[in-house]
Amino acid sequence: MTPSAIAWSRHPARDRPWATAFALFVIVLFAVLAAQLMEHVGWGAVSGFVLLVSLRHFFFATEYEVDSQGISVKHLGRTTRQSWVTIRRFEASPRSLILSTRVRPSFLDTFRSIHLLLPPEEAVLVQMREWWTSAHETGGI
């Protein structure tokens, strides 16, 4: 019996408090430096905001939902959905997974692939691999 959908959420900043403290320290440090060097508090605020946005996947939670049709990722109110048929590469590492529409690694993976932070349960990865394999063996679900 296969589950109809598997859902989980990951929030790296909450999982790693020391890394969060260090990242916030660096952001504040660079914001203060920018404000001092440019002699205007506005530039410090802009630099702090830019650094925070660039680390958004670390500071803000991401929700994942996987089913037999594909995967959806929700982050900061934006949902991305990919079907298993369009995913051509499935690369697993100990804590994450890259699902790409390209067969070979490319610089376009930054824009075209989905990078998932896996939940602690290993069964999720096994089920996702089964759905992906099934979609490619049958030519679509």
C-alpha positions in Angstrom: 0.0 0.0 0.0 1.5 3.3 -1.1 0.6 6.5 0.7 -1.4 9.0 -1.3 0.8 12.0 -0.4 3.8 12.7 1.8 4.2 16.2 3.3 6.9 17.8 5.4 8.4 21.1 6.3 12.0 22.1 6.8 13.3 25.2 8.5 17.2 25.2 8.6 17.5 28.3 10.8 15.5 26.6 13.5 17.4 23.4 13.1 20.8 25.0 13.4 20.7 27.9 16.0 24.5 28.5 16.1 24.6 28.9 12.3 21.6 31.2 12.5 23.3 33.3 15.1 26.5 33.5 13.0 24.5 34.4 9.8 22.6 37.2 11.6 25.9 38.5 13.1 27.5 38.6 9.6 24.4 40.3 8.1 24.4 43.0 10.8 28.1 43.4 10.5 27.9 44.0 6.7 24.9 46.3 7.1 26.8 48.4 9.7 29.9 48.5 7.4 27.8 49.6 4.4 26.1 52.3 6.4 29.5 53.5 7.7 31.3 53.4 4.3 28.4 55.0 2.4 27.7 57.5 5.2 24.0 56.8 5.1 21.8 54.4 7.2 19.7 53.6 4.1 22.6 51.8 2.4 23.0 49.7 5.6 19.4 48.7 5.5 19.5 47.9 1.8 22.6 45.7 2.2 21.0 43.9 5.2 17.9 43.3 3.3 19.8 42.0 0.2 21.8 39.6 2.4 18.6 38.4 4.2 16.9 37.8 0.9 19.9 35.9 -0.5 19.7 33.5 2.5 15.9 33.2 2.4 15.9 29.4 2.0 17.9 29.2 5.3 15.9 31.7 7.3 12.3 30.9 6.2 10.5 27.5 6.2 9.9 25.5 3.1 7.0 23.1 2.8 7.2 20.0 0.5 4.4 17.7 -0.7 5.1 14.6 -2.8 2.6 12.3 -4.3 2.4 9.8 -7.2 1.9 12.6 -9.7 4.9 14.8 -8.7 6.2 17.2 -6.2 5.2 20.7 -5.0 7.4 23.1 -3.0 5.9 26.1 -1.2 8.3 28.8 0.0 7.3 32.4 1.0 3.9 32.0 -0.5 5.1 30.8 -3.9 4.3 27.2 -5.0 6.3 25.3 -7.6 5.0 22.0 -9.0 6.8 19.5 -11.1 5.4 16.2 -12.4 7.6 13.0 -12.2 7.5 12.7 -16.0 9.3 16.1 -16.4 12.0 15.2 -13.9 14.9 13.6 -15.7 17.6 13.5 -13.0 17.2 12.3 -9.4 20.4 13.0 -7.3 20.3 12.1 -3.6 22.8 13.1 -0.9 22.6 12.3 2.8 20.3 15.3 3.7 19.0 16.6 0.4 17.8 15.7 -3.1 18.1 17.4 -6.4 15.3 16.9 -9.0 16.2 18.3 -12.3 14.5 18.6 -15.7 18.0 18.2 -17.3 19.8 14.9 -17.7 23.3 16.3 -17.1 24.3 18.8 -14.5 24.3 22.4 -15.8 24.4 25.9 -14.5 20.7 26.0 -15.4 20.0 23.7 -12.5 19.9 26.7 -10.3 16.8 27.9 -12.2 15.3 24.7 -13.5 15.7 22.1 -10.7 14.1 21.5 -7.3 16.4 21.2 -4.3 14.7 19.4 -1.4 15.8 19.2 2.2 14.8 15.7 3.1 12.9 14.7 6.3 14.7 12.4 8.8 12.6 9.4 7.7 14.4 7.4 5.0 11.1 5.9 3.7 10.3 9.2 2.0 13.3 9.0 -0.3 12.5 5.3 -1.1 8.9 6.2 -2.0 9.9 9.2 -4.1 12.4 7.0 -6.0 9.6 4.4 -6.7 7.2 7.1 -8.0 9.9 8.6 -10.2 11.0 5.2 -11.6 7.3 4.2 -12.2 6.7 7.5 -14.1 9.6 6.9 -16.4 9.0 3.1 -17.0 5.4 3.7 -18.0 6.0 6.9 -19.8 3.8 8.9 -17.4 1.4 8.3 -14.6 
